[in-house]
Amino acid sequence: MVARVSQVEYNQENPIRRWWNTRTYIQKRLIRFCLSMIVFILCLPLYHAGLFGTVDGPLNPARMGESLAGMGVTRTHSALFFLSILIIAVAWNWIFNLVSYFAGARLTCNKADEEGLPCGARVERRKVIQKKTGQSVPQYVCEKGHKRPDAHFHPVQKGTASHTIWVIAAVFCGIVLFLS
C-alpha cells in the first residue's frame, strides 16, 4: 500500500515541478539566469519609456495621471475600479464553487473499497423518492454503479496568481483611497 500511495503522489505532482526536479544544479542556475535576463530585456524599454518614474517619458506616472484627469477619470473612478477587481479576485472561486456544487459538478464517489480507500469515480446527482417518507432526496450514482446518499465535493482553491491579483488590487485600493 505504501508504494501505491507514493505512486499516486508522484502522478499528482505538477508536471512542471516534476520536470524541474529532473534538472541538475547547473541547469537550474542557467535557467534562472536566462529568465532574469528575459525580465531585464522586457523591463529596459519600460524604464526608458518612464514607467518607473525616474525618466521623463510617455509612461511616466505624472503624465499618465494628467492624461487620465484630462479624460475625466477621478479618484472615485479609480477607487471603484480597483475595488471591483479586488472583490472579483477574492470571490471568484466562492461563486464558482457554489455554482458547481448546486449543479452537481466536481463530485466523486465516497464508497470505500476493501483497503478503505474511496472509489473516487465521478458521480451523477439524481432525485429519488424515499420509500418510507415519500420525500424527494438526492442520490449519487457513480460510473461504477455505486449508489450513495452522499458524495465528496472537490472545491476549486485560489492559487498563487489569484492571491497575487487580490493583494495587488488591495494595495492599489489603499493607495487610491489613503495616499492620493
Phi and psi in degrees as GROMACS dihedral restraints (atoms count N, CA, C in turn):
[ dihedral_restraints ]
;  ai    aj    ak    al  type     phi  dphi    fc
    3     4     5     6     1   -64.2    20    10
    4     5     6     7     1   -41.6    20    10
    6     7     8     9     1   -64.5    20    10
    7     8     9    10     1   -35.8    20    10
    9    10    11    12     1   -66.3    20    10
   10    11    12    13     1   -41.6    20    10
   12    13    14    15     1   -66.7    20    10
   13    14    15    16     1   -44.3    20    10
   15    16    17    18     1   -65.4    20    10
   16    17    18    19     1   -36.3    20    10
   18    19    20    21     1   -65.5    20    10
   19    20    21    22     1   -40.6    20    10
   21    22    23    24     1   -64.6    20    10
   22    23    24    25     1   -44.1    20    10
   24    25    26    27     1   -62.1    20    10
   25    26    27    28     1   -39.4    20    10
   27    28    29    30     1   -65.1    20    10
   28    29    30    31     1   -41.6    20    10
   30    31    32    33     1   -69.9    20    10
   31    32    33    34     1   -26.3    20    10
   33    34    35    36     1   -87.4    20    10
   34    35    36    37     1    -5.5    20    10
   36    37    38    39     1   -69.2    20    10
   37    38    39    40     1   145.7    20    10
   39    40    41    42     1   -57.1    20    10
   40    41    42    43     1   132.1    20    10
   42    43    44    45     1   -61.1    20    10
   43    44    45    46     1   -33.4    20    10
   45    46    47    48     1   -67.6    20    10
   46    47    48    49     1   -41.8    20    10
   48    49    50    51     1   -63.5    20    10
   49    50    51    52     1   -41.1    20    10
   51    52    53    54     1   -62.0    20    10
   52    53    54    55     1   -42.6    20    10
   54    55    56    57     1   -64.3    20    10
   55    56    57    58     1   -43.6    20    10
   57    58    59    60     1   -61.7    20    10
   58    59    60    61     1   -40.1    20    10
   60    61    62    63     1   -69.0    20    10
   61    62    63    64     1   -15.9    20    10
   63    64    65    66     1   -86.9    20    10
   64    65    66    67     1    -6.9    20    10
   66    67    68    69     1   -81.2    20    10
   67    68    69    70     1   150.3    20    10
   69    70    71    72     1   -81.2    20    10
   70    71    72    73     1   171.2    20    10
   72    73    74    75     1   -59.8    20    10
   73    74    75    76     1   -44.8    20    10
   75    76    77    78     1   -63.9    20    10
   76    77    78    79     1   -42.3    20    10
   78    79    80    81     1   -63.0    20    10
   79    80    81    82     1   -41.7    20    10
   81    82    83    84     1   -63.1    20    10
   82    83    84    85     1   -43.3    20    10
   84    85    86    87     1   -63.5    20    10
   85    86    87    88     1   -41.0    20    10
   87    88    89    90     1   -66.2    20    10
   88    89    90    91     1   -41.9    20    10
   90    91    92    93     1   -63.1    20    10
   91    92    93    94     1   -44.2    20    10
   93    94    95    96     1   -63.3    20    10
   94    95    96    97     1   -41.7    20    10
   96    97    98    99     1   -62.2    20    10
   97    98    99   100     1   -43.8    20    10
   99   100   101   102     1   -63.4    20    10
  100   101   102   103     1   -41.0    20    10
  102   103   104   105     1   -64.6    20    10
  103   104   105   106     1   -38.6    20    10
  105   106   107   108     1   -63.1    20    10
  106   107   108   109     1   -40.1    20    10
  108   109   110   111     1   -66.7    20    10
  109   110   111   112     1   -38.2    20    10
  111   112   113   114     1   -63.5    20    10
  112   113   114   115     1   -43.9    20    10
  114   115   116   117     1   -62.9    20    10
  115   116   117   118     1   -41.8    20    10
  117   118   119   120     1   -60.2    20    10
  118   119   120   121     1   -45.5    20    10
  120   121   122   123     1   -63.6    20    10
  121   122   123   124     1   -36.5    20    10
  123   124   125   126     1   -72.6    20    10
  124   125   126   127     1   -33.6    20    10
  126   127   128   129     1   -82.5    20    10
  127   128   129   130     1   -24.2    20    10
  129   130   131   132     1   -59.0    20    10
  130   131   132   133     1   -47.9    20    10
  132   133   134   135     1   -64.8    20    10
  133   134   135   136     1   -34.1    20    10
  135   136   137   138     1   -66.5    20    10
  136   137   138   139     1   -36.3    20    10
  138   139   140   141     1   -62.8    20    10
  139   140   141   142     1   -47.5    20    10
  141   142   143   144     1   -70.3    20    10
  142   143   144   145     1   -21.0    20    10
  144   145   146   147     1   -82.7    20    10
  145   146   147   148     1    -7.0    20    10
  147   148   149   150     1    93.1    20    10
  148   149   150   151     1    12.2    20    10
  150   151   152   153     1   -62.5    20    10
  151   152   153   154     1   -32.1    20    10
  153   154   155   156     1   -90.6    20    10
  154   155   156   157     1     2.9    20    10
  156   157   158   159     1    86.8    20    10
  157   158   159   160     1    -4.8    20    10
  159   160   161   162     1   -93.3    20    10
  160   161   162   163     1   -18.8    20    10
  162   163   164   165     1  -119.3    20    10
  163   164   165   166     1   139.3    20    10
  165   166   167   168     1   -79.4    20    10
  166   167   168   169     1   115.3    20    10
  168   169   170   171     1  -155.6    20    10
  169   170   171   172     1  -178.3    20    10
  171   172   173   174     1   -66.1    20    10
  172   173   174   175     1   -23.2    20    10
  174   175   176   177     1  -100.5    20    10
  175   176   177   178     1    13.0    20    10
  177   178   179   180     1   -61.7    20    10
  178   179   180   181     1   134.4    20    10
  180   181   182   183     1   -55.4    20    10
  181   182   183   184     1   -35.8    20    10
  183   184   185   186     1   -65.9    20    10
  184   185   186   187     1   -42.8    20    10
  186   187   188   189     1   -65.7    20    10
  187   188   189   190     1   -40.8    20    10
  189   190   191   192     1   -63.7    20    10
  190   191   192   193     1   -39.4    20    10
  192   193   194   195     1   -62.5    20    10
  193   194   195   196     1   -43.5    20    10
  195   196   197   198     1   -63.9    20    10
  196   197   198   199     1   -40.4    20    10
  198   199   200   201     1   -64.5    20    10
  199   200   201   202     1   -44.7    20    10
  201   202   203   204     1   -64.8    20    10
  202   203   204   205     1   -40.5    20    10
  204   205   206   207     1   -63.8    20    10
  205   206   207   208     1   -36.0    20    10
  207   208   209   210     1   -65.1    20    10
  208   209   210   211     1   -27.2    20    10
  210   211   212   213     1   -87.1    20    10
  211   212   213   214     1    -2.3    20    10
  213   214   215   216     1    93.4    20    10
  214   215   216   217     1    12.2    20    10
  216   217   218   219     1   -80.5    20    10
  217   218   219   220     1   125.5    20    10
  219   220   221   222     1  -107.0    20    10
  220   221   222   223     1   177.1    20    10
  222   223   224   225     1   -61.3    20    10
  223   224   225   226     1   -37.2    20    10
  225   226   227   228     1   -64.0    20    10
  226   227   228   229     1   -42.1    20    10
  228   229   230   231     1   -60.6    20    10
  229   230   231   232     1   -45.4    20    10
  231   232   233   234     1   -63.4    20    10
  232   233   234   235     1   -43.4    20    10
  234   235   236   237     1   -62.8    20    10
  235   236   237   238     1   -43.6    20    10
  237   238   239   240     1   -65.4    20    10
  238   239   240   241     1   -38.7    20    10
  240   241   242   243     1   -61.6    20    10
  241   242   243   244     1   -52.1    20    10
  243   244   245   246     1   -69.8    20    10
  244   245   246   247     1   -32.3    20    10
  246   247   248   249     1   -67.3    20    10
  247   248   249   250     1   -37.8    20    10
  249   250   251   252     1   -64.4    20    10
  250   251   252   253     1   -43.9    20    10
  252   253   254   255     1   -62.0    20    10
  253   254   255   256     1   -40.7    20    10
  255   256   257   258     1   -62.2    20    10
  256   257   258   259     1   -46.4    20    10
  258   259   260   261     1   -63.5    20    10
  259   260   261   262     1   -43.9    20    10
  261   262   263   264     1   -63.8    20    10
  262   263   264   265     1   -43.2    20    10
  264   265   266   267     1   -66.3    20    10
  265   266   267   268     1   -32.5    20    10
  267   268   269   270     1   -79.2    20    10
  268   269   270   271     1   -39.3    20    10
  270   271   272   273     1  -101.2    20    10
  271   272   273   274     1    -3.1    20    10
  273   274   275   276     1   -61.0    20    10
  274   275   276   277     1   -41.4    20    10
  276   277   278   279     1   -75.6    20    10
  277   278   279   280     1   -27.7    20    10
  279   280   281   282     1   -65.1    20    10
  280   281   282   283     1   -44.6    20    10
  282   283   284   285     1   -65.4    20    10
  283   284   285   286     1   -45.1    20    10
  285   286   287   288     1   -60.6    20    10
  286   287   288   289     1   -43.2    20    10
  288   289   290   291     1   -65.3    20    10
  289   290   291   292     1   -40.6    20    10
  291   292   293   294     1   -62.8    20    10
  292   293   294   295     1   -46.8    20    10
  294   295   296   297     1   -62.8    20    10
  295   296   297   298     1   -43.5    20    10
  297   298   299   300     1   -63.1    20    10
  298   299   300   301     1   -42.1    20    10
  300   301   302   303     1   -64.7    20    10
  301   302   303   304     1   -46.7    20    10
  303   304   305   306     1   -70.4    20    10
  304   305   306   307     1   -26.1    20    10
  306   307   308   309     1   -81.3    20    10
  307   308   309   310     1   -12.8    20    10
  309   310   311   312     1    83.6    20    10
  310   311   312   313     1    21.3    20    10
  312   313   314   315     1   -94.8    20    10
  313   314   315   316     1   165.1    20    10
  315   316   317   318     1    60.5    20    10
  316   317   318   319     1    35.4    20    10
  318   319   320   321     1  -112.7    20    10
  319   320   321   322     1   141.7    20    10
  321   322   323   324     1  -129.5    20    10
  322   323   324   325     1   160.2    20    10
  324   325   326   327     1   -71.9    20    10
  325   326   327   328     1   140.2    20    10
  327   328   329   330     1   -98.0    20    10
  328   329   330   331     1    -4.4    20    10
  330   331   332   333     1   -60.8    20    10
  331   332   333   334     1   124.8    20    10
  333   334   335   336     1   -86.9    20    10
  334   335   336   337     1   143.0    20    10
  336   337   338   339     1   -91.6    20    10
  337   338   339   340     1  -166.9    20    10
  339   340   341   342     1   -61.5    20    10
  340   341   342   343     1   -33.4    20    10
  342   343   344   345     1   -85.3    20    10
  343   344   345   346     1    -2.7    20    10
  345   346   347   348     1    88.6    20    10
  346   347   348   349     1     3.8    20    10
  348   349   350   351     1   -86.3    20    10
  349   350   351   352     1   141.7    20    10
  351   352   353   354     1   -69.2    20    10
  352   353   354   355     1   154.6    20    10
  354   355   356   357     1   -59.2    20    10
  355   356   357   358     1   -51.7    20    10
  357   358   359   360     1    80.3    20    10
  358   359   360   361     1     3.9    20    10
  360   361   362   363     1   -77.6    20    10
  361   362   363   364     1   155.1    20    10
  363   364   365   366     1   -62.3    20    10
  364   365   366   367     1   145.2    20    10
  366   367   368   369     1  -119.1    20    10
  367   368   369   370     1   160.9    20    10
  369   370   371   372     1  -120.9    20    10
  370   371   372   373     1   132.7    20    10
  372   373   374   375     1   -87.5    20    10
  373   374   375   376     1   127.5    20    10
  375   376   377   378     1  -126.8    20    10
  376   377   378   379     1   151.2    20    10
  378   379   380   381     1   -97.4    20    10
  379   380   381   382     1   128.0    20    10
  381   382   383   384     1  -127.7    20    10
  382   383   384   385     1   155.3    20    10
  384   385   386   387     1   -91.0    20    10
  385   386   387   388     1   124.3    20    10
  387   388   389   390     1   -74.3    20    10
  388   389   390   391     1   131.4    20    10
  390   391   392   393     1   -66.9    20    10
  391   392   393   394     1   -38.7    20    10
  393   394   395   396     1   -72.2    20    10
  394   395   396   397     1   -45.3    20    10
  396   397   398   399     1  -102.5    20    10
  397   398   399   400     1   -20.5    20    10
  399   400   401   402     1    79.0    20    10
  400   401   402   403     1    10.5    20    10
  402   403   404   405     1   -90.6    20    10
  403   404   405   406     1   155.1    20    10
  405   406   407   408     1   -85.8    20    10
  406   407   408   409     1   123.2    20    10
  408   409   410   411     1  -127.6    20    10
  409   410   411   412     1   153.0    20    10
  411   412   413   414     1   -77.1    20    10
  412   413   414   415     1   144.5    20    10
  414   415   416   417     1  -133.3    20    10
  415   416   417   418     1   135.0    20    10
  417   418   419   420     1  -106.2    20    10
  418   419   420   421     1   123.5    20    10
  420   421   422   423     1  -116.7    20    10
  421   422   423   424     1   123.0    20    10
  423   424   425   426     1   -90.4    20    10
  424   425   426   427     1   174.1    20    10
  426   427   428   429     1   -65.3    20    10
  427   428   429   430     1   -22.4    20    10
  429   430   431   432     1   -91.5    20    10
  430   431   432   433     1     1.0    20    10
  432   433   434   435     1    96.4    20    10
  433   434   435   436     1    -0.2    20    10
  435   436   437   438     1   -68.7    20    10
  436   437   438   439     1   135.3    20    10
  438   439   440   441     1  -114.7    20    10
  439   440   441   442     1   121.0    20    10
  441   442   443   444     1  -134.8    20    10
  442   443   444   445     1   153.8    20    10
  444   445   446   447     1   -83.3    20    10
  445   446   447   448     1    -6.0    20    10
  447   448   449   450     1  -137.3    20    10
  448   449   450   451     1   163.5    20    10
  450   451   452   453     1  -150.1    20    10
  451   452   453   454     1   161.1    20    10
  453   454   455   456     1   -96.1    20    10
  454   455   456   457     1   127.6    20    10
  456   457   458   459     1   -95.2    20    10
  457   458   459   460     1   134.0    20    10
  459   460   461   462     1  -106.9    20    10
  460   461   462   463     1    97.8    20    10
  462   463   464   465     1   -74.5    20    10
  463   464   465   466     1   152.7    20    10
  465   466   467   468     1   -83.6    20    10
  466   467   468   469     1   132.3    20    10
  468   469   470   471     1  -110.7    20    10
  469   470   471   472     1   153.2    20    10
  471   472   473   474     1   -67.8    20    10
  472   473   474   475     1   143.7    20    10
  474   475   476   477     1  -105.3    20    10
  475   476   477   478     1  -169.6    20    10
  477   478   479   480     1   -62.0    20    10
  478   479   480   481     1   -42.6    20    10
  480   481   482   483     1   -63.5    20    10
  481   482   483   484     1   -43.7    20    10
  483   484   485   486     1   -64.9    20    10
  484   485   486   487     1   -42.8    20    10
  486   487   488   489     1   -63.9    20    10
  487   488   489   490     1   -38.5    20    10
  489   490   491   492     1   -63.6    20    10
  490   491   492   493     1   -41.5    20    10
  492   493   494   495     1   -64.4    20    10
  493   494   495   496     1   -44.7    20    10
  495   496   497   498     1   -71.1    20    10
  496   497   498   499     1   -31.7    20    10
  498   499   500   501     1   -67.8    20    10
  499   500   501   502     1   -43.1    20    10
  501   502   503   504     1   -62.4    20    10
  502   503   504   505     1   -43.4    20    10
  504   505   506   507     1   -63.1    20    10
  505   506   507   508     1   -38.7    20    10
  507   508   509   510     1   -65.9    20    10
  508   509   510   511     1   -40.8    20    10
  510   511   512   513     1   -63.6    20    10
  511   512   513   514     1   -44.8    20    10
  513   514   515   516     1   -65.2    20    10
  514   515   516   517     1   -37.0    20    10
  516   517   518   519     1   -60.7    20    10
  517   518   519   520     1   -44.5    20    10
  519   520   521   522     1   -62.0    20    10
  520   521   522   523     1   -42.9    20    10
  522   523   524   525     1   -62.7    20    10
  523   524   525   526     1   -46.9    20    10
  525   526   527   528     1   -66.4    20    10
  526   527   528   529     1   -42.9    20    10
  528   529   530   531     1   -77.7    20    10
  529   530   531   532     1   -36.3    20    10
  531   532   533   534     1  -112.3    20    10
  532   533   534   535     1   -21.8    20    10
  534   535   536   537     1  -112.9    20    10
  535   536   537   538     1     1.2    20    10
